[in-house]
């Protein structure tokens, strides 16, 4: 009788693992918050592994796994949030530009905008935007 | 054939499928997905090692899978802390 219960637990674990594998692969790349969704799917895999360990009679390993797996999921989600989540984290949406003020060719965007707004009248007649033409005689 | 033996083989096949799926998932763009995929592969290998060890009477398989589960967790959390950076 116990053998049947163990076999049932292992088969349930196998079914859950296959479902989580299909979910992990078939999640579209256009989905919002897909990394969190995949972490959620891995949570299903963890529980399936715990069921399998109970079915195999390894209760200590099942307990250790049951305690440790939420910490893993939270650590990965926290690292993603802090470093890579540009959809939700406001701090990562703004990109800071570090431009050297003494650089001869590259100027900060704010400085150029201020310069253009100050001299907007002057810019119309500015020689920076003058167009030169060369006259070519066909006879030559 | 024993039903327990058949279910163990089915579970090993499911774990191999999950390892392949996690290998694919770890190749996605962000670093966190690589971390997640490697964590899944280690845990799946630990459970598969438990089954294979009991099938073929290997020695130390319980200790090795305990070490895989525990040190896999430690490595994943350590890498995640380094990836996350300091608190502002």
Backbone of each chain as ProteinMPNN parsed JSONL, in Angstrom:
{"seq_chain_A": "XXXXXXXXXXXXXXXXXXXXXXXXXXXXXXXXXXXXXXXXXXXXXXXXXXXXXXXXXXXXXXXXXXXXXXXXXXXXXXXXXXXXXXXXXXXXXXXXXXXXXXXXXXXXXXXXXXXXXXXXXXXXXXXXXXXXXXXXXXXX", "coords_chain_A": {"N_chain_A": [[0.838, -1.217, 0.0], [1.911, 1.259, 0.837], [3.797, 1.483, -1.071], [2.294, 2.079, -3.346], [1.338, 4.6, -2.66], [3.735, 6.032, -2.597], [4.498, 5.785, -5.29], [2.39, 7.175, -6.468], [2.865, 9.75, -5.465], [5.334, 10.297, -6.704], [4.601, 10.273, -9.399], [2.761, 12.378, -9.491], [4.531, 14.461, -8.88], [6.168, 14.315, -11.144], [4.353, 15.046, -13.16], [3.776, 17.703, -12.377], [6.311, 18.807, -12.683], [6.724, 18.595, -15.436], [4.68, 20.28, -16.33], [5.614, 22.725, -15.3], [7.983, 22.966, -16.749], [7.051, 23.258, -19.375], [5.661, 25.662, -19.044], [7.757, 27.374, -18.391], [9.174, 27.545, -20.763], [7.267, 28.31, -22.691], [6.427, 30.851, -22.098], [5.821, 34.068, -23.297], [8.103, 36.401, -24.824], [7.229, 38.957, -24.992], [5.64, 39.42, -22.864], [4.712, 41.312, -19.98], [6.71, 41.827, -17.092], [8.071, 39.352, -17.142], [10.204, 37.969, -16.02], [9.65, 37.802, -13.298], [7.405, 36.227, -13.51], [8.535, 33.885, -14.432], [10.1, 33.206, -12.235], [8.078, 32.651, -10.474], [7.003, 30.363, -11.715], [9.132, 28.622, -11.339], [8.889, 28.29, -8.629], [6.74, 26.512, -8.519], [8.032, 24.269, -9.581], [9.865, 23.819, -7.51], [8.171, 23.017, -5.409], [7.172, 20.694, -6.534], [9.498, 19.17, -6.568], [9.878, 18.888, -3.823], [7.677, 17.317, -3.163], [8.442, 15.045, -4.592], [10.746, 14.318, -3.18], [9.643, 13.666, -0.704], [8.172, 11.474, -1.523], [10.253, 9.78, -2.14], [11.195, 9.211, 0.324], [13.028, 10.834, 1.591], [13.061, 12.751, 3.993], [14.432, 14.696, 5.462], [15.953, 16.049, 3.532], [13.831, 17.056, 2.044], [12.717, 18.841, 3.886], [14.847, 20.661, 4.214], [15.017, 21.665, 1.619], [12.477, 22.794, 1.398], [12.68, 24.908, 3.172], [14.77, 26.434, 2.086], [14.202, 27.13, -0.596], [12.333, 29.392, -0.956], [13.959, 31.521, -0.16], [15.892, 31.564, -2.155], [14.333, 32.223, -4.428], [13.417, 34.765, -3.681], [15.838, 36.155, -3.456], [16.783, 36.173, -6.099], [14.721, 37.582, -7.393], [14.926, 40.019, -6.063], [17.493, 40.862, -6.787], [17.107, 41.168, -9.53], [15.202, 43.219, -9.548], [16.672, 45.34, -8.424], [18.764, 45.75, -10.199], [18.173, 45.279, -12.945], [15.531, 45.696, -13.701], [13.893, 47.531, -15.77], [11.337, 48.129, -16.39], [9.727, 48.618, -14.166], [11.223, 49.771, -12.052], [11.913, 52.948, -10.984], [14.31, 54.234, -10.598], [16.077, 53.079, -12.358], [15.203, 53.874, -14.806], [15.964, 56.453, -15.586], [18.742, 57.61, -17.273], [21.953, 58.533, -16.505], [24.065, 60.946, -17.88], [27.466, 61.197, -18.251], [29.508, 63.655, -19.017], [32.5, 65.111, -20.021], [33.41, 68.432, -19.258], [35.39, 69.814, -20.49], [35.76, 68.658, -22.873], [36.49, 68.758, -26.342], [34.632, 68.257, -28.412], [32.295, 66.894, -27.534], [29.45, 67.894, -25.826], [27.488, 68.594, -22.878], [23.973, 67.742, -22.852], [22.112, 69.41, -21.576], [23.502, 71.805, -21.398], [23.793, 72.568, -24.053], [21.11, 72.885, -24.752], [20.405, 75.04, -23.101], [22.036, 76.991, -24.147], [21.006, 77.252, -26.734], [18.414, 78.152, -26.18], [18.897, 80.602, -25.015], [20.127, 82.079, -27.064], [18.286, 82.211, -29.154], [17.256, 84.037, -30.992], [19.525, 84.917, -32.123], [20.47, 82.698, -33.302], [19.199, 82.367, -35.702], [20.441, 83.93, -37.559], [22.881, 82.897, -37.496], [26.237, 82.069, -38.241], [26.962, 79.52, -38.124], [25.207, 77.878, -39.306], [25.25, 78.52, -41.945], [25.048, 78.296, -45.516], [27.13, 77.357, -48.04], [27.737, 77.903, -51.468], [29.005, 76.681, -54.504], [29.888, 78.036, -57.503], [29.829, 76.703, -60.677], [31.117, 76.817, -63.813], [29.985, 75.641, -66.893], [31.515, 75.688, -69.117], [34.136, 75.544, -68.395]], "CA_chain_A": [[0.0, 0.0, 0.0], [2.814, 2.416, 0.9], [4.459, 1.567, -2.381], [1.397, 2.784, -4.272], [1.32, 6.029, -2.296], [5.001, 6.614, -3.065], [4.438, 5.879, -6.754], [1.463, 8.268, -6.817], [3.554, 11.022, -5.206], [6.355, 10.527, -7.735], [3.96, 10.601, -10.686], [2.247, 13.758, -9.349], [5.69, 15.357, -9.002], [6.602, 14.326, -12.552], [3.385, 15.85, -13.933], [3.987, 19.119, -12.038], [7.591, 19.247, -13.258], [6.542, 18.789, -16.885], [3.878, 21.503, -16.501], [6.46, 23.902, -15.074], [8.937, 23.072, -17.86], [6.321, 23.832, -20.522], [5.393, 27.067, -18.721], [9.001, 28.143, -18.42], [9.589, 27.751, -22.151], [6.24, 28.899, -23.56], [6.101, 32.23, -21.719], [6.256, 34.922, -24.4], [9.069, 37.442, -24.478], [6.565, 40.25, -24.951], [4.868, 39.527, -21.625], [5.276, 42.208, -18.977], [7.21, 41.202, -15.857], [8.224, 37.924, -17.448], [11.184, 37.332, -15.133], [8.926, 37.45, -12.072], [6.529, 35.093, -13.842], [9.361, 32.665, -14.488], [10.453, 32.858, -10.852], [6.86, 32.039, -9.933], [6.923, 29.003, -12.269], [10.168, 27.823, -10.663], [8.31, 27.936, -7.334], [5.976, 25.27, -8.742], [9.022, 23.196, -9.718], [10.419, 23.533, -6.18], [7.197, 22.241, -4.646], [7.144, 19.353, -7.131], [10.692, 18.45, -6.084], [9.661, 18.531, -2.415], [6.774, 16.153, -3.187], [9.232, 13.887, -5.03], [11.647, 13.916, -2.09], [8.819, 12.965, 0.29], [7.87, 10.169, -2.103], [11.45, 8.937, -2.082], [11.529, 8.922, 1.718], [14.112, 11.713, 2.071], [12.304, 13.822, 4.654], [15.349, 15.768, 5.862], [16.232, 16.845, 2.33], [12.606, 17.781, 1.702], [12.608, 19.974, 4.82], [15.881, 21.651, 3.875], [14.619, 22.285, 0.344], [11.283, 23.603, 1.656], [13.081, 26.15, 3.84], [15.733, 27.227, 1.322], [13.778, 27.577, -1.931], [11.811, 30.77, -1.016], [15.059, 32.484, -0.066], [16.498, 31.645, -3.483], [13.437, 32.971, -5.32], [13.404, 36.174, -3.277], [17.142, 36.76, -3.765], [16.87, 36.418, -7.549], [13.784, 38.666, -7.731], [15.462, 41.262, -5.511], [18.622, 41.267, -7.629], [16.56, 41.651, -10.808], [14.558, 44.505, -9.294], [17.648, 46.395, -8.15], [19.785, 45.96, -11.224], [17.818, 45.119, -14.343], [14.109, 45.869, -13.984], [13.671, 48.875, -16.286], [9.898, 48.345, -16.574], [9.051, 49.046, -12.944], [12.053, 50.521, -11.118], [12.056, 54.314, -11.495], [15.712, 54.639, -10.541], [16.824, 52.564, -13.507], [14.673, 54.415, -16.062], [16.737, 57.634, -15.964], [20.144, 57.3, -17.556], [22.782, 59.705, -16.25], [25.146, 61.109, -18.85], [28.655, 61.814, -17.684], [30.264, 64.255, -20.116], [33.558, 66.002, -19.559], [33.123, 69.806, -19.694], [36.495, 70.323, -21.304], [35.892, 67.887, -24.112], [36.334, 69.708, -27.451], [33.547, 67.961, -29.358], [31.072, 66.419, -26.874], [28.976, 68.816, -24.809], [26.282, 68.089, -22.216], [22.72, 68.061, -23.535], [21.478, 70.544, -20.903], [24.257, 73.013, -21.727], [23.454, 72.947, -25.424], [19.73, 73.375, -24.767], [20.404, 76.377, -22.503], [22.668, 77.893, -25.108], [20.075, 77.488, -27.839], [17.274, 78.94, -25.723], [19.351, 81.981, -24.79], [20.475, 82.764, -28.31], [17.405, 81.727, -30.209], [17.17, 85.072, -32.028], [20.822, 85.017, -32.779], [20.742, 81.468, -34.048], [18.626, 82.439, -37.046], [21.434, 84.518, -38.437], [24.183, 82.387, -37.063], [27.028, 81.604, -39.372], [27.207, 78.085, -37.993], [24.288, 77.161, -40.173], [25.262, 79.116, -43.284], [25.238, 77.336, -46.587], [27.975, 77.913, -49.092], [27.532, 77.278, -52.781], [30.113, 76.895, -55.443], [29.386, 78.189, -58.869], [30.677, 76.007, -61.643], [30.813, 77.11, -65.216], [30.025, 74.425, -67.685], [32.553, 75.791, -70.139], [35.407, 75.128, -67.83]], "C_chain_A": [[0.866, 1.257, 0.0], [3.522, 2.607, -0.433], [3.601, 2.317, -3.392], [1.342, 4.279, -3.968], [2.587, 6.727, -2.785], [4.99, 6.798, -4.579], [3.522, 7.014, -7.187], [2.122, 9.622, -6.588], [4.588, 11.327, -6.291], [5.722, 10.907, -9.066], [3.357, 12.009, -10.642], [3.378, 14.765, -9.503], [6.156, 15.452, -10.444], [5.669, 15.176, -13.405], [3.591, 17.345, -13.656], [5.274, 19.653, -12.662], [7.449, 19.484, -14.76], [5.707, 20.037, -17.157], [4.748, 22.743, -16.322], [7.492, 24.07, -16.177], [8.271, 23.694, -19.077], [6.036, 25.315, -20.278], [6.63, 27.925, -18.821], [9.417, 28.469, -19.847], [8.556, 28.575, -22.92], [5.859, 30.316, -23.178], [6.68, 33.186, -22.765], [7.229, 35.99, -23.921], [8.429, 38.818, -24.406], [5.739, 40.447, -23.688], [5.532, 40.514, -20.668], [5.674, 41.404, -17.74], [7.47, 39.71, -16.021], [9.218, 37.234, -16.52], [10.52, 36.932, -13.817], [7.996, 36.265, -12.322], [7.324, 33.801, -13.891], [9.815, 32.245, -13.098], [9.264, 32.173, -10.179], [6.722, 30.586, -10.42], [7.945, 28.089, -11.605], [9.721, 27.451, -9.243], [7.472, 26.666, -7.42], [6.92, 24.073, -8.863], [9.608, 22.818, -8.357], [9.462, 22.668, -5.365], [7.082, 20.823, -5.202], [8.337, 18.526, -6.672], [10.519, 18.041, -4.628], [8.721, 17.325, -2.321], [7.538, 14.893, -3.595], [10.149, 13.386, -3.916], [10.872, 13.204, -0.989], [8.471, 11.572, -0.219], [9.046, 9.214, -2.065], [11.868, 8.601, -0.657], [12.636, 9.776, 2.283], [13.482, 12.932, 2.749], [13.198, 14.996, 5.061], [15.661, 16.683, 4.676], [15.014, 17.657, 1.916], [12.43, 19.003, 2.599], [13.608, 21.07, 4.504], [15.486, 22.41, 2.611], [13.428, 23.227, 0.559], [11.653, 24.929, 2.316], [13.899, 27.031, 2.895], [15.165, 27.811, 0.02], [13.13, 28.969, -1.956], [12.895, 31.826, -0.917], [15.72, 32.674, -1.434], [15.645, 32.507, -4.414], [13.447, 34.457, -4.974], [14.718, 36.853, -3.627], [17.25, 37.085, -5.251], [15.948, 37.575, -7.942], [14.302, 40.011, -7.242], [16.622, 41.786, -6.359], [18.125, 41.81, -8.963], [15.931, 43.031, -10.642], [15.6, 45.618, -9.153], [18.494, 46.733, -9.366], [19.246, 46.013, -12.65], [16.371, 45.457, -14.686], [13.837, 47.302, -14.44], [12.192, 49.148, -16.532], [9.282, 49.016, -15.352], [9.886, 49.956, -12.053], [12.351, 51.908, -11.694], [13.523, 54.727, -11.547], [16.496, 54.195, -11.774], [16.351, 53.152, -14.825], [15.464, 55.624, -16.53], [18.195, 57.249, -16.137], [20.957, 58.577, -17.375], [23.914, 59.758, -17.276], [26.314, 61.815, -18.174], [29.517, 62.325, -18.84], [31.291, 65.205, -19.532], [33.321, 67.406, -20.121], [34.203, 70.341, -20.619], [36.675, 69.566, -22.614], [35.648, 68.8, -25.308], [35.113, 69.468, -28.327], [32.242, 67.574, -28.687], [30.688, 67.394, -25.766], [27.734, 68.237, -24.151], [25.011, 68.593, -22.899], [22.062, 69.31, -22.923], [22.161, 71.858, -21.286], [23.906, 73.506, -23.136], [22.035, 73.497, -25.507], [19.64, 74.784, -24.189], [20.984, 77.399, -23.463], [21.725, 78.239, -26.248], [18.898, 78.348, -27.401], [17.672, 80.388, -25.469], [19.527, 82.726, -26.108], [19.559, 82.361, -29.453], [17.247, 82.746, -31.331], [18.449, 85.096, -32.845], [21.088, 83.814, -33.688], [20.246, 81.525, -35.485], [19.649, 82.97, -38.038], [22.841, 83.996, -38.128], [24.952, 81.83, -38.259], [27.348, 80.108, -39.248], [26.355, 77.297, -38.97], [24.262, 77.739, -41.587], [25.598, 78.058, -44.332], [26.085, 77.998, -47.667], [27.733, 77.15, -50.384], [28.721, 77.576, -53.659], [29.523, 76.974, -56.847], [30.355, 77.539, -59.842], [30.22, 76.359, -63.044], [30.947, 75.824, -66.025], [31.141, 74.442, -68.718], [33.908, 75.331, -69.611], [35.497, 73.616, -67.836]], "O_chain_A": [[0.597, 2.205, -0.739], [3.805, 3.726, -0.861], [4.113, 3.095, -4.196], [1.304, 5.113, -4.873], [2.543, 7.84, -3.309], [5.419, 7.832, -5.091], [3.818, 7.732, -8.143], [1.971, 10.537, -7.397], [4.709, 12.466, -6.742], [6.242, 11.764, -9.781], [3.426, 12.748, -11.624], [3.221, 15.791, -10.165], [6.501, 16.534, -10.92], [6.119, 15.933, -14.265], [3.583, 18.157, -14.581], [5.329, 20.798, -13.112], [7.986, 20.455, -15.294], [5.984, 20.774, -18.103], [4.642, 23.698, -17.091], [7.849, 25.198, -16.515], [8.853, 24.555, -19.736], [6.155, 26.13, -21.193], [6.57, 29.066, -19.279], [9.951, 29.546, -20.112], [8.924, 29.442, -23.712], [5.045, 30.934, -23.864], [7.868, 33.128, -23.083], [7.185, 36.425, -22.771], [9.002, 39.744, -23.833], [5.195, 41.529, -23.467], [6.757, 40.553, -20.556], [5.028, 40.413, -17.4], [7.132, 38.909, -15.15], [9.089, 36.038, -16.259], [10.791, 35.857, -13.281], [7.822, 35.407, -11.456], [6.854, 32.753, -13.45], [9.906, 31.051, -12.812], [9.436, 31.228, -9.409], [6.371, 29.695, -9.646], [7.661, 26.921, -11.34], [10.129, 26.416, -8.715], [7.488, 25.842, -6.506], [6.65, 23.001, -8.321], [9.825, 21.639, -8.079], [9.878, 21.71, -4.713], [6.917, 19.865, -4.446], [8.209, 17.329, -6.416], [10.963, 16.963, -4.233], [8.935, 16.424, -1.51], [7.327, 13.817, -3.035], [10.31, 12.179, -3.73], [11.374, 12.248, -0.399], [8.472, 10.605, 0.543], [8.874, 7.999, -1.97], [12.782, 7.804, -0.445], [13.146, 9.476, 3.362], [13.382, 14.005, 2.154], [12.775, 16.15, 5.01], [15.641, 17.908, 4.79], [15.141, 18.805, 1.49], [12.041, 20.073, 2.129], [13.274, 22.254, 4.52], [15.605, 23.633, 2.541], [13.371, 24.313, -0.018], [11.021, 25.954, 2.057], [13.737, 28.252, 2.901], [15.604, 28.875, -0.418], [13.359, 29.695, -2.923], [12.78, 32.899, -1.51], [16.063, 33.791, -1.822], [16.151, 33.398, -5.096], [13.481, 35.308, -5.864], [14.72, 38.008, -4.051], [17.75, 38.146, -5.623], [16.334, 38.443, -8.725], [14.14, 41.027, -7.919], [16.726, 42.985, -6.619], [18.657, 42.797, -9.472], [16.104, 43.906, -11.49], [15.428, 46.708, -9.698], [18.897, 47.883, -9.542], [19.805, 46.722, -13.487], [16.021, 45.5, -15.866], [13.583, 48.184, -13.619], [11.821, 50.278, -16.849], [8.418, 49.882, -15.484], [9.339, 50.821, -11.368], [12.962, 52.03, -12.756], [13.931, 55.479, -12.433], [17.455, 54.85, -12.182], [17.001, 52.967, -15.854], [15.632, 55.82, -17.734], [18.802, 56.64, -15.255], [20.679, 59.589, -18.019], [24.618, 58.776, -17.511], [26.159, 62.893, -17.6], [30.164, 61.55, -19.544], [30.981, 66.008, -18.651], [33.061, 67.563, -21.314], [33.947, 71.224, -21.438], [37.622, 69.807, -23.363], [34.678, 69.558, -25.295], [34.608, 70.413, -28.934], [31.173, 67.889, -29.209], [31.49, 67.689, -24.88], [27.0, 67.474, -24.779], [24.968, 69.697, -23.443], [21.528, 70.156, -23.64], [21.506, 72.883, -21.474], [23.744, 74.704, -23.369], [21.777, 74.453, -26.237], [18.904, 75.627, -24.703], [20.49, 78.52, -23.579], [21.656, 79.391, -26.677], [18.429, 79.187, -28.17], [16.873, 81.299, -25.683], [19.114, 83.878, -26.236], [20.007, 82.19, -30.587], [17.116, 82.368, -32.495], [18.448, 85.268, -34.064], [21.811, 83.895, -34.681], [20.77, 80.848, -36.37], [19.721, 82.533, -39.186], [23.844, 84.617, -38.478], [24.384, 81.207, -39.156], [27.93, 79.511, -40.154], [26.721, 76.205, -39.404], [23.332, 77.464, -42.345], [26.31, 77.086, -44.078], [25.762, 79.088, -48.14], [27.551, 75.933, -50.393], [29.353, 78.625, -53.542], [28.775, 76.104, -57.294], [31.556, 77.806, -59.817], [29.049, 76.201, -63.388], [31.885, 75.045, -65.858], [31.646, 73.402, -69.141], [34.719, 74.783, -70.358], [36.501, 73.056, -67.397]]}, "seq_chain_B": "XXXXXXXXXXXXXXXXXXXXXXXXXXXXXXXXXXXXXXXXXXXXXXXXXXXXXXXXXXXXXXXXXXXXXXXXXXXXXXXXXXXXXXXX", "coords_chain_B": {"N_chain_B": [[6.705, -5.541, -14.035], [7.749, -3.33, -11.463], [5.578, -0.878, -10.01], [6.537, 1.307, -8.629], [9.132, 1.506, -9.553], [8.669, 2.169, -12.224], [7.455, 4.68, -11.926], [9.587, 6.07, -10.841], [11.364, 6.13, -12.998], [9.808, 7.66, -14.76], [9.8, 10.064, -13.385], [12.52, 10.752, -13.504], [12.781, 11.191, -16.246], [11.074, 13.398, -16.518], [12.507, 15.228, -14.987], [14.8, 15.518, -16.546], [13.688, 16.728, -18.803], [12.926, 19.13, -17.602], [15.434, 20.121, -16.942], [16.481, 20.652, -19.497], [14.677, 22.618, -20.333], [15.271, 24.592, -18.445], [17.869, 25.115, -19.152], [17.497, 26.325, -21.617], [16.06, 28.542, -20.736], [17.977, 29.828, -19.256], [19.497, 30.996, -21.152], [18.36, 33.351, -21.901], [18.085, 36.995, -22.099], [18.636, 38.573, -19.738], [20.72, 38.713, -16.783], [19.684, 37.68, -14.459], [17.996, 35.672, -15.325], [19.788, 33.723, -16.157], [20.879, 33.056, -13.712], [18.626, 32.02, -12.436], [18.049, 29.814, -14.105], [20.358, 28.226, -13.799], [20.162, 27.621, -11.095], [17.823, 26.071, -11.067], [18.683, 23.898, -12.616], [20.662, 22.757, -10.973], [19.151, 21.971, -8.727], [17.363, 20.166, -9.899], [19.167, 18.254, -10.781], [20.1, 17.331, -8.334], [17.835, 16.025, -7.253], [17.437, 14.098, -9.239], [19.77, 12.659, -8.909], [19.33, 11.501, -6.424], [17.31, 9.645, -7.063], [18.546, 8.032, -9.032], [20.701, 7.103, -7.572], [19.434, 5.503, -5.657], [18.408, 3.601, -7.356], [20.597, 2.308, -8.578], [22.254, 1.618, -6.502], [24.324, 3.384, -5.6], [27.105, 4.872, -3.829], [27.176, 7.312, -1.206], [25.265, 9.009, -2.307], [23.195, 10.41, -1.114], [24.517, 12.281, 0.494], [25.87, 13.766, -1.414], [23.751, 14.896, -2.865], [22.535, 16.395, -0.871], [24.582, 18.229, -0.411], [24.611, 19.457, -2.909], [22.071, 20.706, -2.989], [22.268, 22.44, -0.775], [24.669, 23.967, -1.164], [24.168, 24.931, -3.679], [22.078, 26.667, -3.156], [23.483, 28.495, -1.494], [25.381, 29.538, -3.298], [23.696, 30.68, -5.247], [22.341, 32.681, -3.785], [24.513, 34.237, -2.973], [25.54, 35.148, -5.43], [23.321, 36.572, -6.288], [23.211, 38.614, -4.387], [25.574, 39.986, -4.959], [24.982, 40.776, -7.565], [22.807, 42.449, -7.15], [23.867, 44.687, -5.881], [24.772, 47.548, -3.781], [22.665, 48.887, -1.151], [20.889, 51.919, -1.608]], "CA_chain_B": [[7.608, -4.476, -13.566], [7.232, -2.668, -10.269], [5.012, 0.452, -10.328], [7.429, 2.325, -8.046], [10.271, 1.648, -10.477], [8.197, 2.9, -13.414], [7.248, 6.084, -11.567], [10.908, 6.694, -10.682], [11.879, 6.423, -14.34], [9.032, 8.788, -15.299], [10.273, 11.291, -12.72], [13.841, 11.098, -14.059], [12.57, 11.772, -17.585], [10.525, 14.74, -16.31], [13.587, 16.106, -14.511], [15.673, 15.815, -17.692], [12.971, 17.74, -19.603], [13.015, 20.405, -16.875], [16.808, 20.634, -17.079], [16.627, 21.235, -20.837], [13.918, 23.877, -20.339], [16.015, 25.587, -17.66], [19.046, 25.488, -19.949], [17.015, 27.307, -22.596], [15.679, 29.77, -20.037], [19.171, 30.532, -18.779], [20.122, 31.69, -22.282], [17.682, 34.609, -22.18], [18.962, 38.152, -22.131], [19.063, 39.154, -18.474], [21.591, 37.895, -15.952], [18.861, 36.988, -13.474], [17.466, 34.438, -15.897], [20.871, 32.746, -16.092], [20.96, 32.629, -12.315], [17.454, 31.18, -12.179], [18.2, 28.562, -14.834], [21.394, 27.386, -13.184], [19.614, 27.137, -9.825], [16.889, 24.974, -11.374], [19.445, 22.731, -13.083], [21.325, 22.136, -9.818], [18.158, 21.291, -7.894], [16.866, 19.004, -10.647], [20.216, 17.231, -10.77], [20.154, 16.745, -6.988], [16.714, 15.075, -7.108], [17.706, 12.968, -10.138], [20.844, 11.867, -8.293], [18.706, 10.693, -5.368], [16.598, 8.523, -7.677], [19.508, 7.144, -9.688], [21.482, 6.464, -6.509], [18.674, 4.401, -5.054], [18.197, 2.549, -8.362], [21.827, 1.588, -8.916], [23.02, 1.383, -5.272], [25.542, 4.197, -5.545], [27.474, 5.284, -2.479], [27.236, 8.741, -0.862], [24.414, 9.849, -3.155], [22.423, 11.337, -0.277], [25.389, 13.382, 0.921], [26.158, 14.63, -2.571], [22.576, 15.701, -3.216], [22.374, 17.413, 0.184], [25.568, 19.289, -0.681], [24.175, 20.214, -4.096], [20.948, 21.582, -2.637], [22.678, 23.487, 0.165], [25.651, 24.897, -1.741], [23.486, 25.612, -4.781], [21.378, 27.8, -2.522], [24.459, 29.496, -1.045], [25.938, 30.192, -4.478], [22.68, 31.518, -5.888], [22.095, 33.875, -2.967], [25.716, 35.076, -3.014], [25.594, 35.823, -6.736], [22.222, 37.547, -6.346], [23.587, 39.774, -3.571], [26.573, 40.74, -5.726], [24.301, 41.361, -8.721], [21.908, 43.513, -6.718], [24.624, 45.866, -5.49], [24.539, 48.108, -2.446], [21.436, 49.658, -0.939], [21.148, 53.37, -1.651]], "C_chain_B": [[6.933, -3.698, -12.433], [6.726, -1.255, -10.612], [5.88, 1.583, -9.761], [8.622, 2.586, -8.959], [9.869, 2.455, -11.708], [8.035, 4.385, -13.094], [8.582, 6.8, -11.347], [11.511, 7.043, -12.045], [11.141, 7.602, -14.966], [9.512, 10.108, -14.694], [11.642, 11.71, -13.244], [13.695, 11.742, -15.436], [12.021, 13.204, -17.461], [11.609, 15.709, -15.848], [14.548, 16.462, -15.648], [15.022, 16.863, -18.593], [13.07, 19.111, -18.937], [14.414, 20.991, -16.972], [17.014, 21.277, -18.449], [15.884, 22.575, -20.927], [14.667, 24.965, -19.579], [17.268, 26.03, -18.388], [18.657, 26.515, -21.003], [16.696, 28.629, -21.915], [16.907, 30.544, -19.56], [19.876, 31.266, -19.906], [19.379, 32.963, -22.649], [18.568, 35.786, -21.807], [19.482, 38.577, -20.754], [19.887, 38.162, -17.654], [20.795, 37.099, -14.923], [18.296, 35.687, -14.019], [18.529, 33.344, -15.923], [21.02, 32.179, -14.701], [19.823, 31.665, -11.971], [17.6, 29.807, -12.85], [19.236, 27.65, -14.204], [20.922, 26.828, -11.845], [18.669, 25.956, -10.042], [17.648, 23.72, -11.803], [20.097, 22.011, -11.906], [20.319, 21.364, -8.975], [17.597, 20.055, -8.596], [17.896, 17.884, -10.654], [20.301, 16.558, -9.402], [19.044, 15.71, -6.798], [16.931, 13.858, -8.005], [18.787, 12.066, -9.569], [20.306, 10.985, -7.169], [18.03, 9.455, -5.958], [17.58, 7.517, -8.276], [20.364, 6.415, -8.655], [20.747, 5.314, -5.859], [18.439, 3.267, -6.051], [19.442, 1.68, -8.537], [22.747, 1.366, -7.719], [24.364, 2.114, -5.273], [25.837, 4.565, -4.099], [27.461, 6.802, -2.377], [26.259, 9.599, -1.659], [23.58, 10.823, -2.34], [23.266, 12.543, 0.138], [25.651, 14.347, -0.233], [24.945, 15.474, -2.915], [22.271, 16.737, -2.14], [23.34, 18.572, -0.05], [25.151, 20.123, -1.881], [23.057, 21.182, -3.747], [21.428, 22.744, -1.771], [23.633, 24.492, -0.495], [25.115, 25.571, -3.008], [22.739, 26.831, -4.282], [22.366, 28.901, -2.131], [25.039, 30.266, -2.239], [24.952, 31.119, -5.148], [22.449, 32.807, -5.103], [23.307, 34.804, -3.011], [25.801, 35.842, -4.334], [24.501, 36.883, -6.839], [22.547, 38.789, -5.528], [24.61, 40.631, -4.314], [25.914, 41.449, -6.912], [23.438, 42.549, -8.326], [22.623, 44.787, -6.33], [24.239, 46.368, -4.112], [23.178, 48.785, -2.384], [21.774, 51.135, -0.939], [20.466, 54.044, -0.482]], "O_chain_B": [[5.728, -3.449, -12.449], [7.349, -0.532, -11.391], [5.95, 2.671, -10.333], [9.065, 3.723, -9.119], [10.62, 3.31, -12.177], [8.425, 5.244, -13.885], [8.702, 7.992, -11.63], [12.091, 8.114, -12.223], [11.753, 8.445, -15.621], [9.618, 11.125, -15.38], [11.898, 12.902, -13.411], [14.386, 12.708, -15.759], [12.438, 14.103, -18.191], [11.632, 16.868, -16.263], [15.053, 17.583, -15.704], [15.692, 17.77, -19.089], [13.271, 20.124, -19.607], [14.577, 22.207, -17.072], [17.648, 22.327, -18.554], [16.383, 23.537, -21.511], [14.7, 26.119, -20.007], [17.69, 27.18, -18.266], [19.399, 27.464, -21.254], [17.012, 29.7, -22.433], [16.877, 31.772, -19.471], [20.766, 32.077, -19.649], [19.74, 33.607, -23.634], [19.661, 35.609, -21.27], [20.661, 38.908, -20.622], [19.768, 36.947, -17.809], [21.175, 35.987, -14.557], [18.132, 34.715, -13.281], [18.214, 32.17, -15.732], [21.256, 30.985, -14.521], [20.024, 30.644, -11.313], [17.314, 28.775, -12.243], [19.022, 26.444, -14.086], [21.245, 25.692, -11.497], [18.706, 24.972, -9.304], [17.297, 22.61, -11.402], [20.083, 20.781, -11.851], [20.589, 20.239, -8.554], [17.381, 19.021, -7.964], [17.548, 16.708, -10.546], [20.545, 15.354, -9.315], [19.285, 14.638, -6.243], [16.652, 12.728, -7.605], [18.729, 10.847, -9.728], [20.768, 9.86, -6.981], [18.159, 8.353, -5.424], [17.462, 6.311, -8.058], [20.71, 5.249, -8.841], [21.337, 4.281, -5.546], [18.289, 2.111, -5.655], [19.343, 0.457, -8.631], [23.899, 0.969, -7.895], [25.404, 1.525, -4.981], [24.944, 4.571, -3.251], [27.711, 7.496, -3.363], [26.413, 10.82, -1.685], [23.284, 11.927, -2.797], [22.791, 13.679, 0.134], [25.656, 15.566, -0.061], [25.089, 16.656, -3.228], [21.802, 17.833, -2.449], [22.975, 19.739, 0.091], [25.312, 21.344, -1.883], [23.084, 22.343, -4.156], [21.046, 23.892, -1.997], [23.437, 25.703, -0.4], [25.561, 26.661, -3.366], [22.763, 27.893, -4.905], [22.131, 30.081, -2.393], [25.17, 31.489, -2.194], [25.312, 32.217, -5.572], [22.371, 33.891, -5.681], [23.15, 36.024, -3.078], [26.098, 37.036, -4.35], [24.717, 37.956, -7.403], [22.198, 39.9, -5.926], [24.522, 41.859, -4.301], [26.253, 42.591, -7.223], [23.343, 43.533, -9.06], [22.047, 45.87, -6.435], [23.493, 45.722, -3.376], [22.615, 49.197, -3.398], [22.777, 51.567, -0.37], [20.558, 55.262, -0.333]]}, "name": "protein", "num_of_chains": 2, "seq": "XXXXXXXXXXXXXXXXXXXXXXXXXXXXXXXXXXXXXXXXXXXXXXXXXXXXXXXXXXXXXXXXXXXXXXXXXXXXXXXXXXXXXXXXXXXXXXXXXXXXXXXXXXXXXXXXXXXXXXXXXXXXXXXXXXXXXXXXXXXXXXXXXXXXXXXXXXXXXXXXXXXXXXXXXXXXXXXXXXXXXXXXXXXXXXXXXXXXXXXXXXXXXXXXXXXXXXXXXXXXXXXXXXXX"}
